[in-house]
Amino acid sequence: MDHWTVISSLISALFGGALWNYMGKRLNAEHQIKKLDYETEGVLLGNLIERVSKLESLLTASSEEKEAMRFQISELTVQVTELKVEIKFLREENTRLREANQSI
């Protein structure tokens, strides 16, 4: 056997083993990164779902409050209209009574 063949075989074996270790560690690191990415994505997704449900409940509460205020405004409008009519009749009655009092 030639010396160069033996030397190249030894170098190939040493560098092949080192390359195999490097590739194994690199593959393991990439796997860990993907695992962390999936875990982070799961946490973020859970947070988003929680935030969306909170926003939906706030929107529902706001909608119900808005509807209650509309009903209250409607009732107050009716009451104001009734008071305007009553004031009109009281003024007319007051004017009639003053005229009747002056004629006595």
GUNU-278607 format. One record per residue: x, y, z of N, C-alpha, C in turn. Coordinates in Angstrom, 1 decimal, decimal comma, always signed. Example, Ala and Ser with C-alpha at 12.3 -4.5 7.8 and 13.67 -1.06 7.14 Angstrom:
2
+--------+--------+--------+--------+--------+--------+--------+--------+--------+
|   n.px |   n.py |   n.pz |  ca.px |  ca.py |  ca.pz |   c.px |   c.py |   c.pz |
+--------+--------+--------+--------+--------+--------+--------+--------+--------+
|  +13,2 |   -5,7 |   +7,8 |  +12,3 |   -4,5 |   +7,8 |  +13,2 |   -3,3 |   +7,8 |
|  +12,8 |   -2,2 |   +7,1 |  +13,7 |   -1,1 |   +7,1 |  +12,9 |   +0,0 |   +7,9 |
+--------+--------+--------+--------+--------+--------+--------+--------+--------+
***
This chain:
104
+--------+--------+--------+--------+--------+--------+--------+--------+--------+
|   n.px |   n.py |   n.pz |  ca.px |  ca.py |  ca.pz |   c.px |   c.py |   c.pz |
+--------+--------+--------+--------+--------+--------+--------+--------+--------+
|   +0,8 |   -1,2 |   +0,0 |   +0,0 |   +0,0 |   +0,0 |   +0,9 |   +1,2 |   +0,0 |
|   +0,3 |   +2,2 |   -0,6 |   +1,1 |   +3,4 |   -0,8 |   +0,8 |   +4,3 |   +0,5 |
|   +1,8 |   +5,1 |   +0,9 |   +1,7 |   +5,9 |   +2,0 |   +0,6 |   +7,0 |   +1,9 |
|   +0,5 |   +7,5 |   +0,7 |   -0,5 |   +8,5 |   +0,5 |   -1,9 |   +7,9 |   +0,6 |
|   -2,1 |   +6,7 |   +0,2 |   -3,4 |   +6,1 |   +0,4 |   -3,7 |   +5,9 |   +1,9 |
|   -2,8 |   +5,5 |   +2,7 |   -3,0 |   +5,3 |   +4,1 |   -3,3 |   +6,7 |   +4,7 |
|   -2,5 |   +7,7 |   +4,4 |   -2,7 |   +9,0 |   +5,0 |   -4,0 |   +9,6 |   +4,6 |
|   -4,4 |   +9,4 |   +3,3 |   -5,7 |  +10,0 |   +2,9 |   -6,8 |   +9,2 |   +3,5 |
|   -6,6 |   +7,9 |   +3,8 |   -7,7 |   +7,1 |   +4,4 |   -7,8 |   +7,6 |   +5,9 |
|   -6,7 |   +7,8 |   +6,6 |   -6,8 |   +8,3 |   +8,0 |   -7,4 |   +9,7 |   +8,0 |
|   -7,0 |  +10,6 |   +7,1 |   -7,6 |  +11,9 |   +7,1 |   -9,0 |  +11,9 |   +6,8 |
|   -9,4 |  +11,1 |   +5,9 |  -10,8 |  +10,9 |   +5,6 |  -11,6 |  +10,4 |   +6,8 |
|  -11,1 |   +9,4 |   +7,5 |  -11,7 |   +8,8 |   +8,6 |  -11,9 |   +9,9 |   +9,7 |
|  -10,8 |  +10,6 |  +10,0 |  -10,9 |  +11,7 |  +11,1 |  -11,8 |  +12,8 |  +10,7 |
|  -11,7 |  +13,3 |   +9,5 |  -12,6 |  +14,4 |   +9,1 |  -14,0 |  +13,9 |   +8,9 |
|  -14,2 |  +12,7 |   +8,4 |  -15,5 |  +12,1 |   +8,2 |  -16,2 |  +12,0 |   +9,6 |
|  -15,5 |  +11,6 |  +10,6 |  -16,1 |  +11,5 |  +11,9 |  -16,4 |  +12,8 |  +12,5 |
|  -15,5 |  +13,8 |  +12,3 |  -15,8 |  +15,2 |  +12,8 |  -16,9 |  +15,8 |  +12,0 |
|  -17,0 |  +15,5 |  +10,7 |  -18,1 |  +16,1 |   +9,9 |  -19,4 |  +15,4 |  +10,4 |
|  -19,4 |  +14,1 |  +10,7 |  -20,6 |  +13,4 |  +11,1 |  -21,1 |  +14,0 |  +12,5 |
|  -20,1 |  +14,3 |  +13,4 |  -20,5 |  +14,9 |  +14,7 |  -21,0 |  +16,3 |  +14,5 |
|  -20,4 |  +17,1 |  +13,6 |  -20,9 |  +18,4 |  +13,3 |  -22,3 |  +18,4 |  +12,8 |
|  -22,5 |  +17,6 |  +11,8 |  -23,8 |  +17,5 |  +11,2 |  -24,9 |  +17,0 |  +12,2 |
|  -24,5 |  +16,1 |  +13,0 |  -25,4 |  +15,6 |  +14,1 |  -25,8 |  +16,7 |  +15,0 |
|  -24,8 |  +17,4 |  +15,5 |  -25,1 |  +18,6 |  +16,4 |  -25,9 |  +19,7 |  +15,7 |
|  -25,6 |  +19,9 |  +14,5 |  -26,3 |  +20,9 |  +13,8 |  -27,8 |  +20,5 |  +13,6 |
|  -28,0 |  +19,3 |  +13,2 |  -29,4 |  +18,8 |  +13,1 |  -30,1 |  +18,8 |  +14,4 |
|  -29,4 |  +18,5 |  +15,5 |  -30,1 |  +18,5 |  +16,8 |  -30,4 |  +20,0 |  +17,2 |
|  -29,5 |  +20,9 |  +16,9 |  -29,8 |  +22,3 |  +17,2 |  -31,0 |  +22,8 |  +16,4 |
|  -31,0 |  +22,5 |  +15,1 |  -32,2 |  +22,9 |  +14,3 |  -33,5 |  +22,3 |  +14,8 |
|  -33,4 |  +21,1 |  +15,3 |  -34,6 |  +20,4 |  +15,9 |  -35,0 |  +21,2 |  +17,1 |
|  -34,1 |  +21,5 |  +18,0 |  -34,4 |  +22,3 |  +19,2 |  -35,0 |  +23,6 |  +18,8 |
|  -34,5 |  +24,3 |  +17,8 |  -35,0 |  +25,6 |  +17,4 |  -36,4 |  +25,5 |  +16,9 |
|  -36,7 |  +24,4 |  +16,1 |  -38,1 |  +24,2 |  +15,6 |  -39,0 |  +23,9 |  +16,7 |
|  -38,5 |  +23,1 |  +17,7 |  -39,3 |  +22,8 |  +18,9 |  -39,7 |  +24,0 |  +19,7 |
|  -38,7 |  +24,9 |  +19,9 |  -39,0 |  +26,2 |  +20,6 |  -39,9 |  +27,0 |  +19,8 |
|  -39,8 |  +27,1 |  +18,5 |  -40,7 |  +27,8 |  +17,6 |  -42,1 |  +27,3 |  +17,7 |
|  -42,3 |  +26,0 |  +17,7 |  -43,6 |  +25,5 |  +17,9 |  -44,2 |  +25,8 |  +19,2 |
|  -43,4 |  +25,7 |  +20,3 |  -43,9 |  +26,0 |  +21,6 |  -44,2 |  +27,4 |  +21,7 |
|  -43,4 |  +28,3 |  +21,2 |  -43,7 |  +29,7 |  +21,2 |  -44,9 |  +30,1 |  +20,4 |
|  -45,1 |  +29,4 |  +19,3 |  -46,3 |  +29,6 |  +18,5 |  -47,5 |  +29,2 |  +19,2 |
|  -47,4 |  +28,1 |  +19,9 |  -48,5 |  +27,6 |  +20,7 |  -48,9 |  +28,6 |  +21,8 |
|  -47,9 |  +29,1 |  +22,5 |  -48,2 |  +30,1 |  +23,6 |  -48,8 |  +31,3 |  +23,0 |
|  -48,2 |  +31,8 |  +21,9 |  -48,8 |  +33,0 |  +21,3 |  -50,2 |  +32,8 |  +20,8 |
|  -50,5 |  +31,6 |  +20,2 |  -51,8 |  +31,3 |  +19,8 |  -52,8 |  +31,3 |  +20,9 |
|  -52,4 |  +30,7 |  +22,0 |  -53,2 |  +30,6 |  +23,2 |  -53,5 |  +32,1 |  +23,7 |
|  -52,5 |  +32,9 |  +23,7 |  -52,7 |  +34,3 |  +24,2 |  -53,6 |  +35,0 |  +23,2 |
|  -53,5 |  +34,8 |  +21,9 |  -54,4 |  +35,5 |  +21,0 |  -55,8 |  +35,0 |  +21,2 |
|  -56,0 |  +33,7 |  +21,4 |  -57,4 |  +33,2 |  +21,6 |  -58,0 |  +33,8 |  +22,9 |
|  -57,2 |  +33,9 |  +23,9 |  -57,6 |  +34,5 |  +25,2 |  -58,0 |  +36,0 |  +25,0 |
|  -57,2 |  +36,7 |  +24,2 |  -57,4 |  +38,1 |  +24,0 |  -58,7 |  +38,3 |  +23,2 |
|  -58,8 |  +37,5 |  +22,2 |  -60,0 |  +37,6 |  +21,3 |  -61,3 |  +37,3 |  +22,1 |
|  -61,3 |  +36,3 |  +22,9 |  -62,5 |  +36,0 |  +23,7 |  -62,7 |  +37,2 |  +24,7 |
|  -61,7 |  +37,8 |  +25,3 |  -61,9 |  +39,0 |  +26,1 |  -62,5 |  +40,1 |  +25,4 |
|  -62,0 |  +40,4 |  +24,2 |  -62,5 |  +41,5 |  +23,3 |  -64,0 |  +41,2 |  +22,9 |
|  -64,3 |  +39,9 |  +22,6 |  -65,7 |  +39,6 |  +22,3 |  -66,6 |  +39,8 |  +23,4 |
|  -66,2 |  +39,5 |  +24,7 |  -67,0 |  +39,7 |  +25,8 |  -67,2 |  +41,2 |  +26,1 |
|  -66,1 |  +42,0 |  +25,9 |  -66,2 |  +43,4 |  +26,1 |  -67,2 |  +44,0 |  +25,0 |
|  -67,1 |  +43,5 |  +23,8 |  -67,9 |  +44,0 |  +22,7 |  -69,4 |  +43,7 |  +23,0 |
|  -69,7 |  +42,5 |  +23,5 |  -71,0 |  +42,1 |  +23,9 |  -71,5 |  +43,0 |  +25,0 |
|  -70,7 |  +43,2 |  +26,0 |  -71,1 |  +44,0 |  +27,2 |  -71,4 |  +45,5 |  +26,7 |
|  -70,5 |  +46,0 |  +25,8 |  -70,7 |  +47,3 |  +25,3 |  -72,0 |  +47,4 |  +24,5 |
|  -72,3 |  +46,4 |  +23,7 |  -73,5 |  +46,4 |  +22,9 |  -74,7 |  +46,4 |  +23,8 |
|  -74,7 |  +45,6 |  +24,9 |  -75,9 |  +45,5 |  +25,8 |  -76,0 |  +46,9 |  +26,5 |
|  -74,9 |  +47,5 |  +26,9 |  -75,0 |  +48,8 |  +27,6 |  -75,5 |  +49,8 |  +26,6 |
|  -75,1 |  +49,8 |  +25,4 |  -75,6 |  +50,7 |  +24,4 |  -77,1 |  +50,6 |  +24,2 |
|  -77,6 |  +49,3 |  +24,1 |  -79,0 |  +49,1 |  +23,9 |  -79,8 |  +49,6 |  +25,1 |
|  -79,3 |  +49,4 |  +26,3 |  -79,9 |  +49,9 |  +27,5 |  -80,0 |  +51,4 |  +27,5 |
|  -79,0 |  +52,1 |  +27,1 |  -79,0 |  +53,5 |  +27,0 |  -80,0 |  +54,0 |  +25,9 |
|  -80,1 |  +53,3 |  +24,8 |  -81,1 |  +53,7 |  +23,8 |  -82,5 |  +53,6 |  +24,4 |
|  -82,7 |  +52,6 |  +25,1 |  -84,1 |  +52,4 |  +25,7 |  -84,3 |  +53,6 |  +26,8 |
|  -83,3 |  +53,9 |  +27,6 |  -83,4 |  +55,0 |  +28,5 |  -83,6 |  +56,3 |  +27,8 |
|  -82,9 |  +56,6 |  +26,8 |  -83,1 |  +57,8 |  +26,0 |  -84,5 |  +57,9 |  +25,5 |
|  -85,0 |  +56,8 |  +25,0 |  -86,4 |  +56,8 |  +24,4 |  -87,4 |  +57,1 |  +25,5 |
|  -87,2 |  +56,5 |  +26,7 |  -88,1 |  +56,8 |  +27,8 |  -88,0 |  +58,3 |  +28,2 |
|  -86,8 |  +58,8 |  +28,3 |  -86,6 |  +60,2 |  +28,7 |  -87,2 |  +61,1 |  +27,7 |
|  -87,1 |  +60,8 |  +26,4 |  -87,7 |  +61,6 |  +25,3 |  -89,2 |  +61,7 |  +25,5 |
|  -89,9 |  +60,5 |  +25,8 |  -91,3 |  +60,5 |  +26,1 |  -91,7 |  +61,4 |  +27,3 |
|  -90,9 |  +61,3 |  +28,3 |  -91,2 |  +62,0 |  +29,5 |  -91,0 |  +63,5 |  +29,3 |
|  -90,0 |  +63,9 |  +28,5 |  -89,8 |  +65,4 |  +28,2 |  -91,0 |  +65,9 |  +27,3 |
|  -91,5 |  +65,1 |  +26,4 |  -92,6 |  +65,4 |  +25,6 |  -93,9 |  +65,6 |  +26,5 |
|  -94,1 |  +64,7 |  +27,4 |  -95,2 |  +64,8 |  +28,3 |  -95,1 |  +66,0 |  +29,2 |
|  -93,9 |  +66,4 |  +29,6 |  -93,7 |  +67,6 |  +30,5 |  -94,0 |  +68,8 |  +29,7 |
|  -93,6 |  +68,8 |  +28,4 |  -93,8 |  +70,0 |  +27,6 |  -95,3 |  +70,2 |  +27,4 |
|  -96,1 |  +69,2 |  +27,2 |  -97,5 |  +69,3 |  +27,0 |  -98,1 |  +69,8 |  +28,3 |
|  -97,7 |  +69,2 |  +29,4 |  -98,2 |  +69,6 |  +30,7 |  -97,9 |  +71,1 |  +31,0 |
|  -96,7 |  +71,5 |  +30,7 |  -96,4 |  +72,9 |  +30,9 |  -97,2 |  +73,8 |  +30,0 |
|  -97,5 |  +73,4 |  +28,8 |  -98,3 |  +74,2 |  +27,9 |  -99,7 |  +74,4 |  +28,5 |
| -100,3 |  +73,3 |  +29,0 | -101,7 |  +73,4 |  +29,6 | -101,6 |  +74,2 |  +30,9 |
| -100,6 |  +74,0 |  +31,7 | -100,5 |  +74,8 |  +32,9 | -100,4 |  +76,3 |  +32,7 |
|  -99,6 |  +76,7 |  +31,7 |  -99,5 |  +78,1 |  +31,3 | -100,9 |  +78,6 |  +30,8 |
| -101,5 |  +77,8 |  +30,0 | -102,9 |  +78,3 |  +29,5 | -103,8 |  +78,4 |  +30,7 |
| -103,8 |  +77,5 |  +31,6 | -104,6 |  +77,5 |  +32,8 | -104,3 |  +78,7 |  +33,7 |
| -102,9 |  +79,0 |  +33,8 | -102,5 |  +80,1 |  +34,6 | -103,0 |  +81,4 |  +34,0 |
| -102,9 |  +81,5 |  +32,7 | -103,3 |  +82,7 |  +32,0 | -104,8 |  +82,9 |  +32,1 |
| -105,6 |  +81,8 |  +32,0 | -107,1 |  +81,9 |  +32,2 | -107,4 |  +82,3 |  +33,6 |
| -106,7 |  +81,8 |  +34,6 | -107,0 |  +82,1 |  +36,0 | -106,7 |  +83,6 |  +36,3 |
| -105,6 |  +84,1 |  +35,7 | -105,2 |  +85,5 |  +35,9 | -106,2 |  +86,4 |  +35,3 |
| -106,7 |  +86,0 |  +34,1 | -107,7 |  +86,9 |  +33,5 | -109,0 |  +86,8 |  +34,3 |
| -109,4 |  +85,7 |  +34,8 | -110,6 |  +85,5 |  +35,6 | -110,4 |  +86,3 |  +36,9 |
| -109,2 |  +86,3 |  +37,5 | -109,0 |  +87,0 |  +38,8 | -109,0 |  +88,5 |  +38,6 |
| -108,5 |  +89,0 |  +37,4 | -108,5 |  +90,4 |  +37,1 | -110,0 |  +90,9 |  +36,8 |
| -110,8 |  +90,1 |  +36,3 | -112,2 |  +90,5 |  +36,0 | -113,0 |  +90,5 |  +37,3 |
| -112,6 |  +90,0 |  +38,4 | -113,4 |  +90,0 |  +39,6 | -113,2 |  +91,3 |  +40,4 |
+--------+--------+--------+--------+--------+--------+--------+--------+--------+
***
